[in-house]
Amino acid sequence: WNYNFMGIKHKADMEYKLVVDNPIDFYHEFHRRSHHLNFAESLAPSSNSLAADQREGTTIADREDVLA
């Protein structure tokens, strides 16, 4: 839905909360919670996939060694 079509929802006499403080960094976890959680989960070692790779005899890093 396009919020531009909803019209103005504020008035001059509205009350609101304002806190004067130093802003937090742009890359702070508070701004990008899902990004940090997904990144942390991707770095977590997975014992199931590692054990499966070792049983099948595959290498963990699938890169070609062109200098060998």
N, C-alpha and C positions, 0 to 999 in steps of 0.2 A: 504494500500500500504506500502511496506517495503522501508523505506527511505535509507537503506543501499545500494540498487541497483541504486540509483540516481547518485552516484559519488560525487566527491568533488566540492563544489560550492563556495569555497573561494580562494583568491589569497593572496600572500604576500604583495601586495601593496594596498589592499582594505582599505577604510576608514570606521571607525566605531566609535560609541559614547561610551565613557567609563567614568563612574562617580565613583570616589573613595569616599565611604561613609560607614557608619556602616550598616550592613545588618539588615533587619527587622526580627522579630521573625518568626519561622517556622509556628506557629499557627496563624499568623496575618491574618486578613480578606482579605488582598490583595492576599494572596496565595490561599485561599480556599473560594472564594466568594459564590459559589453555596451552599457549606456546611453550611455556616453561615445563608444564606437566608432560606434554607430549615429548619434549626433548629429554627429560629425565627418564621417561619410560623407554625411550629408544636406546639410551646408554646403559640401561640395566642389563646385566648379563643374563642370558636365557640358557639355563642348563639343559632344557629339552632340545633346543635346536643345536647346541654344541655337541651333545651326545649323539644326536641323529647324524650329524655331519661326520663325526669320528667313526661311527659304525659303517657308514657308506663309503668311507675312504676319501671323501672329498676334502678339499682344502677350504679353510675359512675365507681367505681372500682369493677371489676368483680373478686373478690378473695374470696376463701373459708376461713372462720374463724375456724381453727381446734381446738382452745382453748375454744370455746364457749360451 
